[in-house]
């Protein structure tokens, strides 16, 4: 179950990465998502069922050459190598999930501060997935900082990303 949730979180957080044209209002989001698997980061994904308490948080750390995951029920981190072929496969998965499609739209939603940092906000509506996702991209670094996906039946998935001082978990 958590594997599917993490996969959804990773692909949801990376939507949409369709080719951005100069006039695309979501170009900063596309650029942030293109860097997602190529930048060391700490990522957490928390699923909240409809009207319930959070169902646990899956943690993910990406370093220069390894990826680490820890599921809510786990006591230890799992680790696997992460090479260029692995990154390309992750990128390909994102592209397949985010290719332009009928019923999918992206729009700029202004600017907000998140933890005191200015953010550019984007909204993605995906009719086929029956989801609406709000993305916060740092105006300073151009990196994805947070996304919240509203799922069917009142459930949600919140992803947060941090890029400072990323180290392998102990």
C-alpha positions in Angstrom: 0.0 0.0 0.0 2.7 2.5 1.0 4.7 1.7 -2.2 1.7 2.7 -4.2 1.2 5.9 -2.2 4.9 6.8 -2.5 4.7 6.2 -6.3 1.7 8.4 -6.5 3.4 11.0 -4.4 6.5 11.1 -6.5 4.6 11.2 -9.8 2.0 13.7 -8.4 4.7 15.9 -7.2 6.3 15.8 -10.6 3.3 16.8 -12.7 3.2 18.3 -15.3 6.5 18.1 -17.1 5.2 18.5 -20.6 7.4 20.6 -22.8 7.0 24.2 -21.7 6.9 26.9 -24.3 7.9 30.5 -23.7 4.2 31.5 -23.2 3.4 28.7 -20.8 2.3 30.2 -17.5 3.4 27.0 -15.8 6.9 27.0 -17.2 8.5 27.6 -13.7 6.6 24.5 -12.4 7.8 22.5 -15.4 11.4 23.6 -14.8 11.2 22.7 -11.1 9.8 19.3 -11.8 12.5 18.6 -14.4 15.1 19.1 -11.6 13.3 17.0 -9.0 15.2 13.7 -9.5 18.5 15.5 -10.3 18.8 17.5 -7.1 19.7 16.0 -3.6 16.6 16.3 -1.5 14.6 15.2 1.5 11.0 14.4 0.7 8.1 13.4 2.9 4.7 12.3 1.7 1.7 12.2 4.1 -1.7 10.7 3.1 -4.8 11.9 4.9 -7.9 9.8 4.5 -11.3 11.6 4.3 -12.1 13.0 7.7 -9.4 11.0 9.4 -6.0 11.5 10.9 -2.9 11.3 8.8 -2.2 7.7 7.7 1.5 8.0 8.3 4.4 9.7 6.5 6.7 8.0 4.0 10.2 9.6 3.9 12.5 9.7 1.0 16.1 11.0 0.7 17.9 11.4 -2.6 21.6 11.9 -2.5 24.1 12.1 -5.4 24.2 8.4 -6.0 21.6 6.7 -3.7 18.0 6.8 -2.8 16.6 6.0 0.7 13.0 5.3 1.7 11.4 4.7 5.0 7.8 3.7 5.3 5.6 4.6 8.3 5.6 1.0 9.7 9.3 0.5 9.1 12.0 0.7 11.7 14.9 1.1 9.2 15.6 2.9 6.0 15.9 1.0 2.7 18.6 2.0 0.3 19.3 1.5 -3.4 21.8 2.9 -5.8 20.6 5.7 -8.1 22.4 6.1 -11.4 21.6 8.0 -14.5 19.6 5.1 -16.0 17.5 5.2 -12.8 16.9 8.9 -13.0 16.0 8.6 -16.7 13.4 5.9 -15.7 12.0 8.3 -13.1 11.9 11.1 -15.6 10.2 8.9 -18.2 7.5 7.9 -15.6 6.8 11.5 -14.9 6.6 12.3 -18.6 4.1 9.5 -19.1 2.0 10.7 -16.2 2.1 14.4 -17.2 1.9 14.4 -21.0 -0.7 16.8 -22.3 -4.1 15.2 -22.1 -7.8 16.0 -22.5 -9.1 17.0 -19.1 -5.7 18.2 -17.7 -5.0 21.8 -17.1 -2.3 23.9 -15.3 -2.6 27.5 -14.2 -0.6 30.0 -12.3 -2.3 30.9 -9.0 -0.3 33.9 -7.9 2.3 34.2 -5.1 2.3 33.3 -1.4 4.8 33.1 1.4 5.6 29.7 2.8 7.7 29.6 5.9 8.6 33.3 5.2 9.9 32.5 1.7 8.2 33.8 -1.4 6.6 31.1 -3.6 5.0 30.9 -7.0 1.8 28.9 -6.8 0.4 26.6 -9.5 -2.7 24.5 -9.8 -3.1 21.3 -11.8 -6.5 19.9 -12.5 -6.6 16.3 -13.8 -10.1 15.1 -14.7 -9.0 11.5 -15.4 -7.2 11.2 -12.1 -10.0 13.0 -10.4 -7.5 15.2 -8.6 -6.5 18.8 -8.1 -3.0 19.6 -7.0 -1.5 22.9 -5.7 2.2 23.4 -6.1 4.5 25.8 -4.3 7.8 26.6 -6.2 10.4 28.8 -4.5 10.7 32.2 -6.2 14.3 32.4 -5.0 15.6 28.9 -6.0 13.1 27.7 -8.6 12.8 24.4 -6.7 9.5 22.6 -5.7 8.9 23.0 -2.0 5.4 21.6 -1.4 2.4 20.1 -3.1 -1.0 19.2 -1.9 -3.1 16.8 -3.9 -6.9 16.8 -3.2 -8.0 13.2 -4.0 -11.5 11.8 -4.5 -13.8 11.4 -1.5 -12.0 14.1 0.6 -8.6 12.4 0.9 -5.4 14.3 0.3 -1.7 13.7 -0.2 0.8 16.4 1.1 4.4 16.3 -0.1 7.2 18.5 1.3 10.7 18.9 -0.1 13.9 20.3 1.5 17.2 20.7 -0.3 19.6 22.1 2.4 22.2 19.9 4.0 20.9 16.6 2.5 22.7 13.6 3.9 22.2 9.9 3.9 20.0 8.8 6.9 21.6 7.2 9.8 
